[in-house]
Amino acid sequence: MNAAGVEIQVCEDAMTDADLNMLFDACVQGAEGLDAPGADAVSRWRVSGNGPESPLVLAVADDTPVGIGASGMANGDGLATLRFLGVPIEERGKGVGTLLESHLSDLARGRGYRKMRTGFSLDSRNETAARFLDKQGWIRNTDAGLRMWRNLNDLPEVEVPSGYSLRSFESGDEGGFVEVKNAAFSGEHAGGRDWTVADFEKEYLRSPFFRAERIFFAVCDGELVGTTTAWTAEFEGREVGLIHWVAVVPEHRGKGLGWLLNVQALHKLKEMGYEECVLSTNESLSSAVRLYGRLGFQVVTKRSTYTKLLL
Ligand SMILES: CC(C)(COP(=O)(O)OP(=O)(O)OC[C@H]1O[C@@H](n2cnc3c(N)ncnc32)[C@H](O)[C@@H]1OP(=O)(O)O)[C@@H](O)C(=O)NCCC(=O)NCCS
């Protein structure tokens, strides 16, 4: 027992999945941008084992759960994961979160882990949680996922730099698109793995949004050297334009092609009747983030993961 009369207990089988899910739901109330892990994740986490060192634990006061923490310690890469840490709104501010966090950190440390990373990303609007993690020694990773937004008023003119031309997708460009995308994102963790033509077919050709005139290429001496797409997304319940897969091959950067391709795609979206546009990017793609800022996009959500050294 600690001073607040709260005890950490292993999550026993007696607690049903439904009870657990209710507790997770109660823990995300009032936490901006945080979702409950969902029934599938909860049943997977439970299988990870009971016993005195279980990574799924409850904070309990007077036989009532007042918080929950879940960690993952099966990575084999020396990195433990903090999967979830939550306290229902009426139980916050009493030290329960601190108790759960230090229990899970101690557990990982005791098993020989030297580092722990969050398995979730925190919305920057959730200032309470950011302050809490900071206080417990967690460090924000500088690869936040950013969602940026712009309305489609006051668009700059399309001006093609000399030596280049602009055209839309033609049948046979599938391989060229993949080469440009892979060359542009090579070495960028945020770009994911390299694509094959099959990936292009799946994401583009089979999409209900696919139309050749939505994909743009910058061309130099007949070679495709940059691309972007005027796509569609849902944003705050509205269908809006999306700037999708912006890529310029390294040899042709710094010549205004990123600007050109985006401006062209924004005009296309406006012509299609959209009034606003979003895009997803990553803080680590600094050139792209600067470009979008110059183009008038504003950051609307920023989601960060955190790391803690378990010294
Ligand atoms: C982001 C990316 C598309 C930008 O393409 P780009 O063609 O280099 O973009 P631009 O030329 O319009 O702008 C890039 C820089 O060149 C500068 N620039 C533009 N025209 C210029 C010119 N004529 N002369 C000198 N500099 C110029 C810009 O000011 C900008 O400078 P900054 O990075 O210091 O802010 C490219 O870097 C890329 O493909 N990166 C990897 C993939 C990626 O991050 N994609 C975005 C994912 S969301």
Ligand as a Chemical Component Dictionary entry (heavy atoms), coordinates in Angstrom:
data_LIG
# 
_chem_comp.id                   LIG 
_chem_comp.type                 NON-POLYMER 
_chem_comp.pdbx_formal_charge   0 
_chem_comp.three_letter_code    LIG 
# 
loop_
_chem_comp_atom.comp_id 
_chem_comp_atom.atom_id 
_chem_comp_atom.alt_atom_id 
_chem_comp_atom.type_symbol 
_chem_comp_atom.charge 
_chem_comp_atom.model_Cartn_x 
_chem_comp_atom.model_Cartn_y 
_chem_comp_atom.model_Cartn_z 
_chem_comp_atom.pdbx_ordinal 
LIG C1  C1  C 0 10.333 17.690 -49.515 1  
LIG C2  C2  C 0 10.766 17.655 -50.974 2  
LIG C3  C3  C 0 9.630  17.100 -51.802 3  
LIG C4  C4  C 0 11.077 19.073 -51.410 4  
LIG O1  O1  O 0 11.361 19.060 -52.821 5  
LIG P1  P1  P 0 12.235 20.231 -53.530 6  
LIG O2  O2  O 0 12.002 20.102 -54.967 7  
LIG O3  O3  O 0 13.622 20.216 -53.028 8  
LIG O4  O4  O 0 11.439 21.519 -52.976 9  
LIG P2  P2  P 0 11.758 23.059 -53.354 10 
LIG O5  O5  O 0 12.879 23.136 -54.301 11 
LIG O6  O6  O 0 10.477 23.691 -53.773 12 
LIG O7  O7  O 0 12.178 23.648 -51.928 13 
LIG C5  C5  C 0 13.279 23.076 -51.233 14 
LIG C6  C6  C 0 14.331 24.109 -50.830 15 
LIG O8  O8  O 0 14.917 24.687 -51.982 16 
LIG C7  C7  C 0 14.826 26.092 -51.935 17 
LIG N1  N1  N 0 14.639 26.554 -53.326 18 
LIG C8  C8  C 0 13.515 26.485 -54.060 19 
LIG N2  N2  N 0 13.746 27.002 -55.300 20 
LIG C9  C9  C 0 15.038 27.355 -55.326 21 
LIG C10 C10 C 0 15.871 27.930 -56.312 22 
LIG N3  N3  N 0 15.395 28.218 -57.541 23 
LIG N4  N4  N 0 17.134 28.153 -56.000 24 
LIG C11 C11 C 0 17.622 27.864 -54.780 25 
LIG N5  N5  N 0 16.878 27.311 -53.785 26 
LIG C12 C12 C 0 15.610 27.067 -54.079 27 
LIG C13 C13 C 0 13.609 26.334 -51.072 28 
LIG O9  O9  O 0 13.637 27.629 -50.491 29 
LIG C14 C14 C 0 13.759 25.256 -50.042 30 
LIG O10 O10 O 0 14.709 25.610 -49.064 31 
LIG P3  P3  P 0 14.670 25.029 -47.559 32 
LIG O11 O11 O 0 14.646 23.510 -47.625 33 
LIG O12 O12 O 0 15.909 25.557 -46.940 34 
LIG O13 O13 O 0 13.416 25.531 -46.922 35 
LIG C15 C15 C 0 12.046 16.790 -51.165 36 
LIG O14 O14 O 0 13.042 17.232 -50.259 37 
LIG C16 C16 C 0 11.833 15.308 -50.933 38 
LIG O15 O15 O 0 11.432 14.576 -51.844 39 
LIG N6  N6  N 0 12.140 14.850 -49.696 40 
LIG C17 C17 C 0 11.994 13.426 -49.302 41 
LIG C18 C18 C 0 10.559 12.990 -49.332 42 
LIG C19 C19 C 0 9.674  13.829 -48.454 43 
LIG O16 O16 O 0 10.071 14.281 -47.379 44 
LIG N7  N7  N 0 8.427  14.031 -48.909 45 
LIG C20 C20 C 0 7.430  14.715 -48.164 46 
LIG C21 C21 C 0 6.699  13.738 -47.337 47 
LIG S1  S1  S 0 5.375  14.417 -46.456 48 
# 
loop_
_chem_comp_bond.comp_id 
_chem_comp_bond.atom_id_1 
_chem_comp_bond.atom_id_2 
_chem_comp_bond.value_order 
_chem_comp_bond.pdbx_ordinal 
LIG C1  C2  SING 1  
LIG C2  C3  SING 2  
LIG C2  C4  SING 3  
LIG C2  C15 SING 4  
LIG C4  O1  SING 5  
LIG O1  P1  SING 6  
LIG P1  O2  DOUB 7  
LIG P1  O3  SING 8  
LIG P1  O4  SING 9  
LIG O4  P2  SING 10 
LIG P2  O5  DOUB 11 
LIG P2  O6  SING 12 
LIG P2  O7  SING 13 
LIG O7  C5  SING 14 
LIG C5  C6  SING 15 
LIG C6  O8  SING 16 
LIG C6  C14 SING 17 
LIG O8  C7  SING 18 
LIG C7  N1  SING 19 
LIG C7  C13 SING 20 
LIG N1  C8  SING 21 
LIG N1  C12 SING 22 
LIG C8  N2  DOUB 23 
LIG N2  C9  SING 24 
LIG C9  C10 SING 25 
LIG C9  C12 DOUB 26 
LIG C10 N3  SING 27 
LIG C10 N4  DOUB 28 
LIG N4  C11 SING 29 
LIG C11 N5  DOUB 30 
LIG N5  C12 SING 31 
LIG C13 O9  SING 32 
LIG C13 C14 SING 33 
LIG C14 O10 SING 34 
LIG O10 P3  SING 35 
LIG P3  O11 DOUB 36 
LIG P3  O12 SING 37 
LIG P3  O13 SING 38 
LIG C15 O14 SING 39 
LIG C15 C16 SING 40 
LIG C16 O15 DOUB 41 
LIG C16 N6  SING 42 
LIG N6  C17 SING 43 
LIG C17 C18 SING 44 
LIG C18 C19 SING 45 
LIG C19 O16 DOUB 46 
LIG C19 N7  SING 47 
LIG N7  C20 SING 48 
LIG C20 C21 SING 49 
LIG C21 S1  SING 50 
# 
